[in-house]
C-alpha cells in the first residue's frame, strides 16, 4: 500500500485506519473497493480535502490532499518574546518587522545581549510611559562572527587483506516468513558481511510478496599502515570543504579563514579560526512590566 501527498497523517496512521476497514497488504485485489476506501478516508479525516484510490499492478495507490491550514498552529494568545544574540559578533544588517530594535549596524554585541525588544512603550503627550504593548519580536539580524575549527585524524590506517575463508547463506522471504539455507556462524576475528536481496515481480509493476537474496561473511586480516603526507592533507582539506559546504547550506557565509594543517607522528590536524557572517537572533522571554497608579504617585513594578 503506497501513499502520496500525506504530511500531517503518517503512513503508519493511515495503514492502521485501513486495517480497521479490513484493508491490508497481501490481501486479494478482488476484495478491494477503491470507491469505498475514498469514502471511508474522507469521512474519518475532515482535513483531507481530496482522496484518490487505485490499483497499480500489485500496489494499492492512495493519493491525498490535506488542508494546509491544519499545519499551522493557531495561537489564541500570542506569547511576547524578545530577540537576543546567540553569540558574540558585530552587527552588519538588521531588518525589524516587529518590536523595538536595541542595536544598530556596526554595534558589537555579546551572547545574550538584547537585540530587539518585544515590549513597546506607550507614551503620553509629555513623553511619559503610561502603558506597555507586548508583541512577538521579529527581525533578520546578521553579524560578523568568529568560530574555532579543529579536525584531527590519525596518521595511520588499517588495510584489509581478505582471506579465502567465507560463510554463505541463501534465503527466501515470503511475507513474514524466512527460509534460510546455510549458516553465518564463524570464529573470524575480523570480517565483513555482504548482503544482496531481490524482490520478485511479474512485468513492470506487479510485485509479489516474495524476495530472495544471500549473505556472505568474508574474513580478513587488517594491517596498520602509515598515510602519506599528501593523503593526510587531501583528507583534511576535503573534511574542511565539506564542513564549509554544510555551513553555507545553513545560510552562513564564510568571509575567510586562518586554518592551517599540522602533521605529527601519530596524528594530523587542521586548526584555525573561521570568519563568518550569519543570523544571530534567537528568541527569549520578554520581561512583563505593569504600571501601578494611585492618587499620589505612579510607579513601575516588575511582575515575577
ROGUNU-916802 format. One record per residue (C-alpha): x negated, y, z. Coordinates in steps of 0.02 Angstrom, whole numbers, padded with zeros to 5 digits, always signed. Example, Ala and Ser with C-alpha at 12.3 -4.5 7.8 and 13.67 -1.06 7.14 Angstrom:
2
-00615-00225+00390/-00684-00053+00357/
This chain:
304
+00000+00000+00000/-00077+00163-00059/-00028+00338+00000/-00062+00505-00084/-00027+00683-00028/-00005+00647+00158/-00105+00754+00278/-00004+00775+00437/+00061+00597+00435/-00084+00473+00427/-00086+00312+00326/-00076+00213+00488/+00079+00307+00546/+00169+00282+00380/+00119+00098+00374/+00192+00070+00547/+00354+00151+00492/+00363+00043+00334/+00333-00115+00436/+00488-00072+00537/+00580-00068+00371/+00508-00242+00329/+00385-00170+00202/+00207-00235+00225/+00055-00288+00124/+00057-00459+00037/+00248-00468+00030/+00336-00515-00133/+00357-00371-00255/+00533-00428-00294/+00587-00383-00117/+00528-00202-00130/+00663-00071-00160/+00569+00088-00207/+00727+00195-00204/+00768+00137-00027/+00590+00173+00030/+00608+00351-00033/+00772+00374+00059/+00703+00300+00221/+00549+00412+00222/+00649+00569+00183/+00772+00526+00322/+00636+00490+00451/+00520+00638+00414/+00605+00807+00397/+00444+00895+00349/+00413+00782+00198/+00499+00878+00058/+00466+00757-00086/+00432+00570-00100/+00395+00451-00243/+00375+00262-00230/+00320+00149-00373/+00237-00018-00407/+00067-00007-00493/+00001-00182-00525/-00007-00262-00353/-00001-00096-00262/+00146-00003-00188/+00102+00178-00225/+00187+00310-00117/+00163+00494-00154/+00225+00628-00034/+00226+00816-00021/+00230+00890+00153/+00294+01060+00206/+00135+01163+00228/+00217+01268+00363/+00208+01118+00479/+00017+01125+00479/+00016+01298+00556/+00026+01312+00744/+00162+01433+00792/+00117+01530+00948/+00266+01604+01040/+00149+01724+01127/-00023+01768+01064/-00162+01748+01191/-00276+01900+01181/-00461+01874+01155/-00624+01969+01135/-00766+01931+01017/-00938+01909+01094/-01111+01873+01024/-01152+01688+01007/-01338+01728+01005/-01467+01869+01002/-01481+01973+00844/-01473+02140+00754/-01303+02185+00679/-01309+02201+00489/-01123+02205+00448/-00958+02223+00542/-00783+02221+00468/-00648+02235+00602/-00469+02183+00565/-00401+02187+00743/-00469+02251+00908/-00589+02389+00956/-00770+02371+00894/-00903+02397+01028/-01058+02387+00916/-01118+02463+00754/-01235+02414+00612/-01414+02421+00675/-01373+02382+00857/-01473+02247+00945/-01364+02126+01042/-01396+01981+01159/-01299+01821+01179/-01137+01856+01273/-01129+02042+01231/-00955+02111+01190/-00937+02145+01004/-00750+02179+00982/-00627+02205+01124/-00451+02137+01117/-00393+02272+01239/-00337+02437+01163/-00319+02592+01272/-00156+02688+01259/-00189+02874+01292/-00078+03020+01334/-00096+03195+01263/-00228+03233+01394/-00334+03086+01338/-00298+02986+01494/-00268+02797+01492/-00086+02766+01532/-00070+02586+01471/-00154+02445+01377/-00109+02343+01225/-00183+02171+01200/-00215+02077+01040/-00323+01941+00965/-00485+02023+00909/-00528+01978+00730/-00685+02030+00636/-00825+01972+00523/-00989+02014+00609/-01158+01968+00536/-01329+01989+00614/-01512+01952+00579/-01565+01813+00697/-01715+01703+00732/-01721+01517+00764/-01860+01395+00808/-01889+01249+00690/-01984+01091+00731/-01988+00923+00644/-02108+00785+00695/-02139+00619+00608/-02261+00476+00635/-02416+00462+00526/-02386+00275+00517/-02250+00172+00432/-02203-00011+00429/-02217-00102+00264/-02112-00259+00242/-02191-00416+00169/-02045-00532+00126/-02065-00719+00152/-01981-00863+00063/-01877-00906+00217/-01693-00867+00187/-01521-00910+00257/-01372-00910+00139/-01185-00906+00172/-01044-00905+00045/-00869-00853+00098/-00693-00834+00031/-00572-00711+00113/-00384-00740+00094/-00285-00606+00186/-00338-00625+00368/-00417-00797+00340/-00601-00829+00305/-00681-00988+00236/-00870-00995+00260/-00997-01113+00185/-01173-01109+00255/-01245-01031+00412/-01341-00873+00458/-01418-00933+00621/-01606-00914+00618/-01760-00887+00726/-01834-00749+00618/-01914-00611+00721/-01885-00486+00581/-01756-00500+00442/-01639-00405+00326/-01458-00450+00290/-01390-00425+00113/-01202-00437+00081/-01106-00435-00083/-00916-00450-00098/-00795-00450-00245/-00606-00427-00249/-00509-00543-00364/-00393-00456-00489/-00290-00500-00640/-00304-00372-00779/-00349-00193-00734/-00235-00155-00585/-00165-00318-00517/-00270-00351-00363/-00246-00515-00271/-00266-00529-00081/-00420-00636-00114/-00603-00589-00110/-00764-00688-00112/-00945-00650-00076/-01105-00704+00005/-01230-00652+00138/-01417-00680+00129/-01537-00663+00276/-01716-00636+00215/-01861-00643+00338/-02012-00529+00326/-02170-00480+00419/-02197-00295+00450/-02370-00219+00436/-02416-00049+00509/-02497+00067+00382/-02553+00247+00385/-02468+00376+00275/-02571+00484+00159/-02584+00669+00195/-02490+00708+00035/-02347+00589+00079/-02329+00670+00251/-02324+00844+00175/-02192+00790+00049/-02081+00710+00181/-02091+00860+00298/-02057+00979+00153/-01907+00878+00097/-01840+00874+00275/-01855+01064+00285/-01770+01086+00116/-01626+00975+00173/-01612+01073+00336/-01610+01237+00239/-01477+01169+00122/-01365+01121+00269/-01384+01297+00341/-01334+01375+00175/-01184+01261+00161/-01126+01334+00328/-01137+01510+00255/-01303+01551+00341/-01426+01650+00236/-01613+01615+00254/-01715+01775+00241/-01886+01697+00269/-01988+01577+00375/-02158+01551+00453/-02151+01361+00457/-02320+01275+00444/-02368+01092+00432/-02491+01018+00558/-02561+00841+00544/-02645+00748+00687/-02700+00567+00713/-02531+00494+00763/-02403+00624+00709/-02368+00762+00585/-02256+00910+00618/-02180+01063+00537/-02160+01208+00660/-02116+01391+00649/-01981+01523+00651/-01841+01546+00526/-01765+01719+00494/-01578+01705+00464/-01427+01812+00430/-01267+01736+00496/-01099+01767+00577/-01121+01778+00766/-00947+01818+00834/-00861+01693+00948/-00700+01706+01048/-00692+01743+01234/-00551+01781+01355/-00501+01963+01371/-00501+02040+01545/-00322+02091+01582/-00303+02261+01667/-00145+02340+01733/-00106+02515+01791/-00029+02541+01962/+00065+02703+01985/+00129+02789+02141/+00188+02962+02182/+00016+03021+02236/-00109+02934+02127/-00138+02823+01976/-00269+02691+01989/-00332+02542+01889/-00349+02367+01956/-00407+02201+01884/-00289+02052+01889/-00380+01893+01939/
